[in-house]
Amino acid sequence: MQFIDQARITVRGGRGGDGIAAFRREKYVPAGGPSGGDGGCGAPVVLEADSNLQTLLDFKYKRLFAADDGRRGGPNKCTGASGKDLVIKVPCGTEVRHLRTGILLGDLTAPGERLTVAFGGRGGLGNAHYLSNRNRAPEKFTEGREGEEWPLQLELKLLAEVGIIGLPNAGKSTLIAVLSAARPKIADYPFTTLVPNLGVVRRPSGDGTVFADIPGLIEGAAQGAGLGHDFLRHIERTRLLIHLVDAGSEDPVADLNVVQQELEAYGHGLVDRPRLLVINKQELVSEDNLPTLQQELEAASGRPVLCISAAMGTNLDQLLAETWAELGV
């Protein structure tokens, strides 16, 4: 499935039905009077969060969503039928903004949550509304009103409690594959992960916690370099970040600083988010040099550093224990 996390669409509410001019004509009822009915209301456009959807792919090829129009009124003061609501399913975690102004209209996070993004037009009035003592046979009626039409920007931000971040090839995909049933693409070259991957990790209580593997960050990611700018938004909702540093890197401290700077540049409070600093691929460093590397990273970050090997399965229980402790599980 192609992962699409942004889409631009236009929504249009249905037009209200026209009122009509009609008169009651019935045997033995002289001067029946005006009986034109009102038009029905146009249908609104409603967005609904659906937990079964994971991407905005449905909006790649269809951009205009128009709701049903109301029906015109009928004789005998019959009101026309209103249009049926147009309900559009979107993934949980979708933010809805006005395209031109950027104003946030709603944030659909809970399954079944709804947001009306375009109201339908009001139906017109039939001539029965214009009956008065001065005008006993009005022929005036009004047309239905047009529905609202708005350009929208849809932006998906994944709902995950834990985000795994780091430079390309730090072992993020390997870690989420070992901890959960997710099966992301894993290879020995950078930028293997092109889209975020989600995996559910079982808690000690038996419940599941969603982990997100974010494509690798590079210097300048917050300004749009590489893939990081497109996917940093997916860790905005996380409660905890796991920052992986490749033990086999030429300069792990520099790698740490690159990610730190990108989090600061991106903003949205990511740099202040609770974070676990983890050295991955510890098997690539000798036992004598590993404590030195750990001390250097602790001095550079001011955080305790945990050493693991996702590929070898080393110290993963300790990593999860610290994760649950940070989340208050």
C-alpha positions in Angstrom: 0.0 0.0 0.0 1.3 3.4 -0.9 1.7 5.7 2.1 0.2 9.1 1.6 0.1 11.5 4.6 -1.0 14.7 2.9 -3.8 15.5 0.6 -5.6 18.6 -0.8 -9.3 18.3 -1.5 -12.4 20.5 -2.1 -15.6 19.8 -0.3 -19.0 21.2 -1.4 -22.3 21.0 0.5 -25.4 20.3 -1.4 -27.6 23.0 -2.8 -31.0 23.5 -1.1 -34.1 22.6 -3.1 -36.3 25.3 -4.6 -39.7 26.1 -3.1 -42.6 26.1 -5.5 -45.8 28.1 -6.2 -48.8 25.9 -6.1 -52.5 26.2 -5.2 -54.9 23.7 -3.7 -57.4 22.6 -6.2 -59.8 20.1 -4.8 -63.4 19.3 -5.5 -65.9 21.0 -3.1 -63.0 23.2 -1.7 -63.4 26.6 -3.2 -60.5 29.1 -2.9 -58.2 26.4 -1.6 -55.4 28.8 -1.3 -51.6 28.6 -1.8 -50.0 25.2 -1.0 -46.5 25.3 -2.4 -44.1 23.4 -0.3 -40.5 24.2 0.8 -37.4 22.8 -0.8 -35.3 20.3 1.1 -32.0 21.2 2.7 -28.7 20.4 0.9 -26.6 17.7 2.5 -23.5 18.5 4.5 -20.0 17.0 4.0 -18.7 15.2 7.1 -15.3 13.7 7.8 -15.2 10.7 10.1 -12.2 9.0 11.7 -11.8 5.3 10.8 -9.4 3.1 12.7 -9.2 0.7 9.7 -7.5 3.3 7.5 -3.8 4.0 7.7 -3.1 6.4 4.8 -4.7 9.2 2.8 -4.3 7.2 -0.4 -8.1 7.5 -1.2 -7.6 11.2 -1.8 -4.8 11.0 -4.3 -7.0 10.6 -7.4 -10.3 12.1 -6.2 -10.1 15.7 -5.1 -13.7 17.0 -5.3 -16.4 15.7 -2.8 -19.9 17.1 -3.4 -22.9 16.2 -1.2 -26.4 15.6 -2.5 -28.7 18.5 -3.3 -32.1 18.9 -1.6 -35.2 18.2 -3.7 -37.7 20.9 -4.7 -40.9 21.3 -2.7 -44.2 19.7 -3.8 -47.9 20.7 -3.8 -50.1 20.3 -0.8 -47.4 21.9 1.3 -45.1 18.9 0.9 -41.5 19.7 1.8 -38.8 18.3 -0.6 -36.5 15.6 0.6 -33.2 16.7 2.2 -29.9 15.4 0.8 -28.2 12.5 2.5 -25.1 13.4 4.5 -21.8 12.7 2.6 -19.6 10.9 5.1 -15.9 10.7 4.1 -13.7 8.2 6.0 -10.2 9.4 7.1 -7.5 7.8 9.2 -7.4 8.5 12.9 -4.9 11.2 13.5 -5.9 13.4 10.6 -5.7 17.2 11.0 -8.0 19.3 8.8 -7.0 22.8 7.8 -8.3 25.5 5.5 -6.0 25.3 2.6 -5.6 29.1 2.0 -5.5 30.4 5.6 -4.0 27.4 7.4 -6.6 27.6 10.1 -7.1 24.3 12.0 -10.7 23.2 11.6 -10.4 20.0 13.5 -8.2 17.1 14.6 -9.8 13.6 14.3 -8.1 11.3 16.7 -10.7 9.0 18.1 -12.5 6.3 16.0 -15.9 7.5 15.0 -15.2 11.2 15.7 -16.9 13.4 13.2 -16.3 16.9 11.8 -18.7 18.8 9.5 -16.5 20.6 6.9 -19.2 22.0 4.6 -22.8 22.7 5.4 -25.5 22.3 2.8 -27.7 25.1 1.6 -31.1 25.9 3.1 -34.1 25.0 1.1 -36.3 27.7 -0.6 -39.7 28.7 0.7 -42.9 27.8 -1.1 -45.7 30.3 -1.8 -47.7 29.0 1.2 -45.3 31.0 3.4 -46.4 34.3 1.8 -50.1 34.1 2.5 -51.4 37.2 4.2 -54.6 39.2 4.6 -53.5 41.5 1.8 -52.3 38.8 -0.5 -54.6 35.8 -0.6 -53.1 34.2 -3.7 -49.3 34.8 -3.5 -47.2 33.4 -6.4 -43.9 34.3 -4.7 -41.4 31.5 -3.8 -37.7 31.4 -3.2 -34.9 29.3 -4.6 -32.7 27.1 -2.5 -29.3 28.4 -1.4 -25.9 27.1 -2.5 -24.0 24.9 -0.1 -20.6 25.9 1.3 -17.5 25.1 -0.7 -14.0 25.0 0.9 -10.5 23.9 -0.1 -9.0 21.7 2.6 -5.6 20.4 3.6 -5.6 17.0 5.2 -2.5 16.0 7.1 -2.0 12.6 8.8 0.0 12.4 12.0 0.3 8.9 13.2 -1.0 8.0 16.6 1.9 6.3 18.4 3.0 6.6 22.0 6.7 5.8 21.3 8.7 7.2 18.4 12.0 5.7 17.3 14.4 8.3 15.8 18.0 8.5 14.7 20.2 8.9 11.7 19.8 6.6 8.6 20.9 3.1 9.2 20.9 3.4 13.0 18.9 0.2 13.3 15.4 1.7 13.9 13.6 -0.8 11.6 15.5 -3.7 13.1 14.4 -2.6 16.6 10.7 -2.3 15.8 10.8 -5.6 13.9 12.3 -7.4 16.9 10.0 -5.8 19.4 6.7 -6.2 17.5 5.1 -8.0 14.6 5.9 -5.2 12.1 8.0 -6.3 9.2 9.6 -3.2 7.7 12.2 -3.3 4.9 15.7 -3.8 6.4 18.9 -3.5 4.5 22.6 -2.5 5.0 22.3 0.9 3.3 20.9 4.2 4.4 17.3 5.4 3.7 15.9 1.9 3.6 12.8 3.2 5.4 11.0 5.6 3.2 7.7 5.7 5.1 6.9 5.4 8.8 6.2 2.0 10.2 4.0 1.1 13.1 4.3 -1.8 15.4 2.4 -2.8 18.5 4.5 -3.9 21.5 2.8 -5.8 24.3 2.9 -4.2 27.7 3.4 -6.2 31.0 -0.3 -5.6 31.6 -1.2 -7.3 28.3 -2.2 -4.2 26.5 -0.5 -3.0 23.4 1.6 0.2 22.9 2.1 1.6 19.4 5.7 2.2 18.4 6.6 4.3 15.3 9.8 3.9 13.3 10.5 7.2 11.6 12.7 7.5 8.5 16.2 8.5 9.2 17.0 12.2 9.9 19.9 14.0 8.2 21.3 17.5 8.7 18.8 20.0 7.5 15.8 17.7 7.8 13.8 20.4 9.6 14.3 22.7 6.6 13.2 19.9 4.1 16.4 18.0 3.5 16.1 14.3 3.0 12.9 12.5 4.2 12.9 13.9 7.8 10.9 17.1 7.2 8.0 15.1 5.7 7.9 12.6 8.6 8.9 14.6 11.7 5.2 15.5 12.0 4.5 11.8 12.9 6.3 12.0 16.2 4.5 15.2 17.3 1.8 13.0 19.1 4.3 10.6 20.8 4.8 10.7 24.5 8.3 9.2 24.4 11.2 9.2 21.9 13.8 6.4 21.7 16.9 8.0 20.1 19.2 5.4 18.6 22.9 6.1 18.0 24.9 3.8 15.8 27.8 2.4 17.8 29.7 1.7 14.5 29.5 5.3 13.3 32.7 7.2 12.8 31.6 9.9 15.2 28.6 8.9 17.4 28.7 12.2 19.3 28.3 14.2 16.1 25.4 12.0 15.1 23.8 12.7 18.4 24.2 16.4 17.9 22.7 16.3 14.4 19.5 14.8 15.6 19.4 17.1 18.6 19.7 20.2 16.3 17.0 19.0 14.0 14.5 18.5 16.8 15.3 22.0 18.0 14.9 23.5 14.5 11.6 21.7 13.9 10.0 22.9 17.1 6.6 21.7 18.2 8.1 20.8 21.6 9.9 17.7 20.3 13.2 18.7 21.9 11.5 18.7 25.3 9.8 15.4 24.8 10.9 12.6 27.2 13.7 10.7 25.5 15.7 7.6 26.0 19.2 7.7 24.5 20.3 4.3 23.3 23.5 3.0 21.7 22.6 0.4 19.2 24.8 -2.2 17.5 27.0 -2.5 20.6 28.5 -5.7 19.1 30.5 -3.4 16.8 32.5 -1.9 19.6 34.9 -3.8 21.8 34.0 -4.3 25.5 36.9 -2.0 26.5 35.8 0.9 24.3 32.0 0.7 24.9 32.1 2.3 28.4 34.2 5.2 27.0 31.6 5.7 24.2 28.8 5.6 26.7 30.5 8.2 28.9 31.1 10.5 25.9 27.4 10.4 24.9 26.3 11.0 28.5 28.5 14.0 28.8 27.3 15.4 25.4 23.6 14.9 26.1 23.3 15.1 29.9 21.2 11.9 29.8 21.9 8.3 30.9 22.7 6.1 28.0 21.6 2.5 27.5 23.6 0.0 25.3 21.7 -2.6 23.2 21.9 -4.7 20.2 18.6 -5.0 18.3 20.0 -7.6 15.9 21.5 -9.7 18.7 18.6 -9.1 21.1 20.9 -7.8 23.8 19.4 -5.6 26.7 16.0 -5.3 25.0 14.2 -6.2 28.2 16.0 -3.4 30.0 15.0 -1.0 27.2 11.4 -2.0 27.4 11.5 -1.7 31.2 12.7 1.9 31.0 10.1 2.6 28.3 7.3 1.4 30.5 8.6 3.3 33.4 8.7 6.6 31.4 5.2 5.9 30.2 4.0 5.2 33.7 2.8 1.7 32.8 
